[in-house]
Amino acid sequence: MFIGHYLTALVPYSIETRKKPPSKVEPTWRTSPILILVLLLVAAQLPDLVLAILGLNQDPADVYDPAQAAMTYSHDLLPVTMIALGGSAIMWIITQDRRLALWAIALVIIHFVADFVSGFEHYVHGPETASLGLDLYTHSLATAVGIELAYCAGLLAWYVRREQTQGTPLTRQTVLILIVLVVLTTALSASAIADLVA
Ligand SMILES: [Zn+2]
């Protein structure tokens, strides 16, 4: 999954930034909605970020090979657990917010589950351990794309409704931009994956 991970971050963003801060607490840079949004987006995409760093200077076909180190150390269950805890610690250090630190763990775990359903095959840790994942990217990319679009549509619908009920409705333009972004990035990532598995 690609853009769906980013959209997942909108859930904690909306929940955590639309709350009224207690009036005694002075707003600081730590509570800035933009900072929180950026951190949540990074947390949601953390395994892919680790994959990109580990895969620097590697052929894309090797980066996405489940038997290669980049995928094994960024998307298998054991390293993902470490990434979740590390991401949560960094979130805590920056924001000093326990709820956001817990959200960071949740976002990384949701990333793992989303990739389990719509992604490559992953393992507990390494191809000799138990297999985790439907591997739809290899077996049925069209099904994977359908699942990702449905996931994104569900999240977008939730976010639009939620912002409306919070009194901060999105403009039609923003919604349109988000929809175009979802369709475009899904099409681009699907064609890149089709090349990889060809
Ligand atoms: Zn991923």
Residues whose N, C-alpha, C, O or C-beta is under 5 A from the ligand:
A	BS01	ZN	M1 P47 D48 D115
